[in-house]
Amino acid sequence: MDGSEVMKDNVLDTHVQARAVLPGGHGPPCGFSGSIRHNAAVSVFSAAAFRPGRCMAVAVLLVLVTVTAACGGGSPVGTAPAPASTTTPVTRQTAPASSTSPAGPGHVVVVIFENKAYGQVAGSADAPYLNGLLSRSAVFSNAHGVAHPSQPNYLALFSGSTQGVTDDHCPVTVTGKPNLAQQLIAAGDTFTGYAEDLPSAGYRGCSQGRYAAKHNPWADFDNVPAGAGQPYSAWPGDLAKLPTVAFVVPNMCNDMHDCPIGTGDGWARTHLEPYLRWADTHDSLLVVTFDENDGSAGNQILTVVAGAGVSPGVRTESVNHYSVLRMIEDRYGLPAIGAAASAAPLHLT
């Protein structure tokens, strides 16, 4: 039963059931049933739950209004939706014609390194893994951070705005403002931010060891569940259990902030390559970017996207953190927020 049939049937009926199996018949079937009222929530339910290929990559189903869902396996750690009374369902949109991102759903993993200009990494003998990745990726050679220092860039990538932050400080409290995690949760998807050396799930402190909250924007928003922030040690061994979108922030050494480029490159080889190989066959993407450059003119940074459906090669159009956010929102049919609404989306095909 496809989404159009559900919408048609639910004009007359108040109960639907559907089942789907993973590609090739592998894995448990995905099924759901529920009483549905013909109101604004119906369009959200049908568009998300019946989006083509929704059960192909992960067992993620909506829990909206009176709908009950079941699909073999548990939810990713730290991605419980906010209470229904505080989360407004999001109506998914058709990706605009200007977006050439490969179709979803799958997963997107965004990994953020620190304070290196494009030319410090691309072509560097100290970064053999990341340079090898370039041949497998859409390479944005004219990508830029949106500010200095670090913190405003993380906020821009996560929420489409620097939220008025012009320095690195903690705490930052953003009240009721839209952001990617809030969008995904409201649409029935999931988000987790994995921060290396985070002392515990939902930790709100400013720093500990090589963890720094200034690189952890989801902790700044009061409409993102605390449990959406997880230590990197919570990264699942079964990659099918990843959330819809994950941000990964290495610690202050492995992100190249305090340690040499080679240290970060070695971390990338160990931690990113297994996911990328999986992503290639599971309709998923890897985004590798930097928050800002080394302070030199232009704030030019390296941004690459690899994974299923991506056409490798260099792109020379000017893009920034808002473009990355726009690509993710387009992929999942979410409305573009803040400066992402006017940003040029990343072209991946």
PLY file of the C-alpha trace (Angstrom):
ply
format ascii 1.0
element vertex 349
property float x
property float y
property float z
element edge 348
property int vertex1
property int vertex2
end_header
0.00 0.00 0.00
1.61 3.31 -0.98
1.12 6.77 0.49
-1.48 7.88 -2.07
-3.62 4.86 -1.31
-3.47 5.56 2.38
-4.59 9.12 1.90
-7.40 7.99 -0.36
-8.55 5.22 1.93
-8.41 7.32 5.05
-10.95 9.75 3.75
-13.45 6.95 4.40
-11.66 4.61 6.78
-10.11 5.25 10.17
-7.79 2.28 10.42
-4.94 1.25 8.17
-2.32 -1.44 8.26
0.80 -1.87 6.15
3.80 -4.14 6.08
7.08 -4.03 4.25
10.20 -6.13 4.26
13.80 -5.17 3.88
15.43 -5.53 0.45
15.80 -9.11 -0.67
13.50 -10.26 2.09
16.23 -9.90 4.73
15.45 -8.79 8.25
12.18 -8.50 10.08
9.13 -7.00 8.39
8.15 -3.46 9.23
4.52 -3.01 10.14
2.30 -0.47 11.74
-1.32 0.15 12.42
-3.26 2.94 14.00
-6.38 4.99 14.13
-5.99 8.07 12.01
-8.11 11.17 11.93
-8.41 13.07 8.66
-6.68 16.20 9.81
-3.31 17.93 9.53
-1.52 14.99 11.12
-2.62 12.62 8.36
-0.41 14.24 5.76
2.56 13.96 8.10
1.90 10.31 8.83
1.38 9.25 5.23
4.27 11.22 3.80
6.79 9.98 6.34
5.65 6.47 7.09
5.02 5.59 3.45
7.92 7.48 1.94
9.44 5.16 -0.67
12.17 3.00 0.72
11.48 4.07 4.29
11.99 0.55 5.65
14.88 -0.21 3.30
17.64 1.20 5.43
16.44 1.39 9.01
13.55 0.28 11.15
12.34 3.72 12.06
8.63 4.43 12.26
6.56 7.36 13.42
4.84 7.68 16.73
2.33 10.45 16.03
-0.95 11.25 17.74
-2.84 7.90 17.91
-0.48 5.89 15.76
1.35 2.90 17.23
4.45 1.55 15.52
6.52 -1.61 15.59
9.57 -2.74 13.64
12.09 -5.33 14.77
14.90 -3.82 16.85
15.07 -0.88 19.25
15.43 2.83 18.70
18.88 4.43 18.55
20.15 5.54 21.93
19.28 9.06 22.93
16.70 9.84 20.27
13.39 9.75 22.12
10.96 12.32 20.70
9.96 15.30 22.80
6.48 15.09 24.38
3.66 15.57 21.89
2.52 18.70 23.70
5.81 20.48 22.94
6.57 19.19 19.44
4.59 20.36 16.43
4.47 17.77 13.63
6.29 18.86 10.49
4.71 18.39 7.08
7.32 17.00 4.72
7.98 18.86 1.52
9.07 17.73 -1.90
12.72 18.59 -2.44
13.00 21.68 -4.67
14.20 21.28 -8.22
17.44 23.09 -7.36
18.47 20.28 -5.02
20.38 17.46 -6.65
21.04 15.40 -3.54
20.51 11.67 -4.07
17.12 10.60 -2.81
16.81 9.41 0.80
15.93 8.06 3.16
18.97 6.25 4.57
21.23 8.06 7.01
23.43 11.14 6.98
26.49 11.37 9.21
28.16 14.78 9.50
31.70 14.87 10.93
33.23 18.21 11.90
36.95 18.88 12.20
38.59 22.09 13.38
40.44 25.18 12.27
42.14 24.14 9.04
42.09 25.92 5.71
41.30 24.03 2.54
44.92 24.11 1.38
46.22 22.82 4.69
44.38 19.52 4.19
43.78 19.02 0.46
47.05 17.84 -1.02
48.75 17.49 2.35
51.04 14.51 2.89
49.91 14.60 6.52
46.35 13.66 5.54
46.61 10.55 3.32
43.20 9.18 4.29
41.28 12.40 3.76
43.04 12.99 0.44
42.18 9.47 -0.64
38.59 10.24 0.28
38.55 13.12 -2.21
38.59 10.73 -5.17
35.43 9.07 -3.83
33.56 12.26 -2.97
31.84 15.36 -4.16
34.56 17.85 -3.20
33.50 21.44 -2.53
36.67 23.40 -3.14
34.94 26.75 -2.61
33.35 26.01 0.76
33.53 28.51 3.61
32.85 28.88 7.28
30.39 31.64 8.11
32.23 33.26 11.02
35.13 33.19 13.46
35.69 31.67 15.98
34.36 28.12 16.17
31.07 28.25 18.04
28.98 30.36 15.62
29.84 27.93 12.83
28.50 24.92 14.72
25.29 26.80 15.50
24.94 27.81 11.84
25.34 24.24 10.62
22.83 22.95 13.16
20.19 25.67 13.14
20.59 27.94 10.11
21.70 30.83 12.34
24.63 31.81 14.54
21.97 32.71 17.14
23.76 35.99 17.84
26.87 34.21 19.15
30.09 35.94 18.13
32.64 34.19 20.35
33.29 30.90 22.13
31.50 30.80 25.46
29.43 28.57 27.69
26.69 28.23 28.55
24.62 29.29 25.57
20.86 28.91 25.97
18.67 29.13 22.86
14.97 29.09 23.66
12.35 27.76 21.27
14.35 28.28 18.08
14.16 25.84 15.15
17.05 23.48 14.58
17.78 20.29 12.69
17.24 17.93 15.62
13.89 19.50 16.48
12.82 19.30 12.83
13.73 15.64 12.50
12.06 14.62 15.75
8.88 16.52 14.87
8.79 14.69 11.52
9.13 11.30 13.20
12.80 10.85 12.38
15.73 10.71 14.79
18.85 12.69 15.61
21.86 12.03 17.79
24.91 14.17 18.36
27.93 12.02 19.23
30.66 13.97 21.03
33.92 12.24 21.79
34.85 12.39 25.50
31.41 13.68 26.51
31.31 12.53 30.15
27.75 11.18 30.01
24.61 11.29 27.90
22.92 14.68 28.11
25.85 16.31 29.92
25.35 20.10 30.02
28.66 21.17 31.49
31.04 23.41 29.57
34.10 21.18 29.35
35.77 18.11 30.70
39.06 16.70 29.53
39.18 17.16 25.77
35.43 17.69 25.45
34.20 21.26 24.87
30.54 22.31 24.79
31.34 25.08 22.28
31.54 22.31 19.65
28.26 20.70 20.75
25.39 22.93 19.50
22.49 20.57 20.27
23.20 21.10 23.99
22.34 24.79 23.57
18.68 24.35 22.54
15.90 23.87 25.06
13.72 22.02 22.50
16.25 19.23 21.90
15.97 16.32 24.37
19.05 16.02 26.57
19.31 12.36 25.57
20.01 13.36 21.96
23.52 14.21 23.11
25.58 11.05 23.47
29.24 10.24 24.04
30.92 8.86 20.95
31.29 5.56 22.80
27.53 5.11 22.23
28.08 4.85 18.45
26.26 1.62 17.54
28.15 -1.46 16.41
25.17 -2.29 14.18
25.12 0.67 11.80
21.49 0.02 10.87
20.68 1.32 14.37
22.11 4.76 13.64
19.68 7.67 13.88
18.39 9.28 10.71
20.98 12.05 11.05
24.04 11.98 13.27
26.60 14.68 13.98
30.01 13.43 15.12
32.42 15.75 16.90
35.86 14.31 17.72
37.59 15.54 20.86
39.85 18.58 20.89
42.85 16.52 19.80
41.30 14.26 17.19
39.47 17.17 15.54
42.88 18.79 14.78
42.23 21.74 17.12
45.00 20.86 19.58
46.85 18.14 17.68
48.44 17.83 14.22
46.56 17.15 11.00
47.98 13.63 10.94
46.30 12.82 14.24
42.90 13.80 12.91
43.53 11.97 9.64
44.37 8.78 11.51
41.20 9.13 13.57
39.19 9.61 10.38
40.62 6.45 8.81
39.79 4.36 11.88
36.33 5.72 12.57
34.89 6.92 9.26
35.93 4.29 6.75
33.77 1.46 8.21
30.70 3.69 8.08
31.44 4.91 4.54
31.75 1.36 3.20
28.40 0.57 4.77
26.84 3.83 3.53
27.76 3.02 -0.08
25.35 0.08 -0.04
22.71 1.48 2.33
21.52 4.67 0.65
23.44 6.78 3.15
25.87 9.71 3.11
29.01 10.86 4.91
29.72 14.59 5.17
33.18 15.69 6.30
33.70 19.38 6.94
35.60 21.87 9.08
34.08 24.53 11.29
36.40 27.34 10.11
39.83 27.81 8.63
43.00 28.90 10.42
41.93 32.55 10.50
43.30 33.41 7.07
41.32 35.52 4.60
38.21 34.02 3.04
37.52 31.36 5.71
37.88 28.66 3.02
37.47 25.11 4.33
37.34 21.58 2.98
33.87 20.06 2.67
33.28 16.66 1.05
30.29 14.35 0.70
30.63 10.64 -0.07
28.28 7.67 -0.14
25.45 6.17 -2.10
24.51 7.99 -5.30
27.21 10.67 -5.04
29.06 11.49 -8.26
32.73 12.08 -7.36
34.41 15.24 -8.59
35.23 18.82 -7.71
32.48 21.42 -7.38
33.58 25.04 -7.55
30.38 26.86 -6.60
30.48 28.85 -3.37
28.84 26.98 -0.48
28.89 27.20 3.31
27.46 25.57 6.43
23.96 26.68 5.50
24.31 24.78 2.22
25.10 21.57 4.12
22.06 22.07 6.35
19.90 22.76 3.28
21.06 19.53 1.64
20.05 17.49 4.69
16.68 19.23 4.98
15.97 18.72 1.28
16.85 15.04 1.56
14.26 14.42 4.26
11.61 16.80 2.97
12.03 19.28 5.82
11.42 23.02 5.40
14.64 25.02 5.21
15.22 27.06 8.35
17.00 30.36 8.82
19.74 31.16 6.34
19.48 27.66 4.87
16.34 28.83 3.05
18.41 31.11 0.82
21.55 28.98 0.68
22.73 27.18 -2.43
22.22 23.44 -1.78
25.07 21.01 -2.26
24.98 19.36 -5.68
25.94 15.71 -5.28
24.95 14.05 -8.57
0 1
1 2
2 3
3 4
4 5
5 6
6 7
7 8
8 9
9 10
10 11
11 12
12 13
13 14
14 15
15 16
16 17
17 18
18 19
19 20
20 21
21 22
22 23
23 24
24 25
25 26
26 27
27 28
28 29
29 30
30 31
31 32
32 33
33 34
34 35
35 36
36 37
37 38
38 39
39 40
40 41
41 42
42 43
43 44
44 45
45 46
46 47
47 48
48 49
49 50
50 51
51 52
52 53
53 54
54 55
55 56
56 57
57 58
58 59
59 60
60 61
61 62
62 63
63 64
64 65
65 66
66 67
67 68
68 69
69 70
70 71
71 72
72 73
73 74
74 75
75 76
76 77
77 78
78 79
79 80
80 81
81 82
82 83
83 84
84 85
85 86
86 87
87 88
88 89
89 90
90 91
91 92
92 93
93 94
94 95
95 96
96 97
97 98
98 99
99 100
100 101
101 102
102 103
103 104
104 105
105 106
106 107
107 108
108 109
109 110
110 111
111 112
112 113
113 114
114 115
115 116
116 117
117 118
118 119
119 120
120 121
121 122
122 123
123 124
124 125
125 126
126 127
127 128
128 129
129 130
130 131
131 132
132 133
133 134
134 135
135 136
136 137
137 138
138 139
139 140
140 141
141 142
142 143
143 144
144 145
145 146
146 147
147 148
148 149
149 150
150 151
151 152
152 153
153 154
154 155
155 156
156 157
157 158
158 159
159 160
160 161
161 162
162 163
163 164
164 165
165 166
166 167
167 168
168 169
169 170
170 171
171 172
172 173
173 174
174 175
175 176
176 177
177 178
178 179
179 180
180 181
181 182
182 183
183 184
184 185
185 186
186 187
187 188
188 189
189 190
190 191
191 192
192 193
193 194
194 195
195 196
196 197
197 198
198 199
199 200
200 201
201 202
202 203
203 204
204 205
205 206
206 207
207 208
208 209
209 210
210 211
211 212
212 213
213 214
214 215
215 216
216 217
217 218
218 219
219 220
220 221
221 222
222 223
223 224
224 225
225 226
226 227
227 228
228 229
229 230
230 231
231 232
232 233
233 234
234 235
235 236
236 237
237 238
238 239
239 240
240 241
241 242
242 243
243 244
244 245
245 246
246 247
247 248
248 249
249 250
250 251
251 252
252 253
253 254
254 255
255 256
256 257
257 258
258 259
259 260
260 261
261 262
262 263
263 264
264 265
265 266
266 267
267 268
268 269
269 270
270 271
271 272
272 273
273 274
274 275
275 276
276 277
277 278
278 279
279 280
280 281
281 282
282 283
283 284
284 285
285 286
286 287
287 288
288 289
289 290
290 291
291 292
292 293
293 294
294 295
295 296
296 297
297 298
298 299
299 300
300 301
301 302
302 303
303 304
304 305
305 306
306 307
307 308
308 309
309 310
310 311
311 312
312 313
313 314
314 315
315 316
316 317
317 318
318 319
319 320
320 321
321 322
322 323
323 324
324 325
325 326
326 327
327 328
328 329
329 330
330 331
331 332
332 333
333 334
334 335
335 336
336 337
337 338
338 339
339 340
340 341
341 342
342 343
343 344
344 345
345 346
346 347
347 348
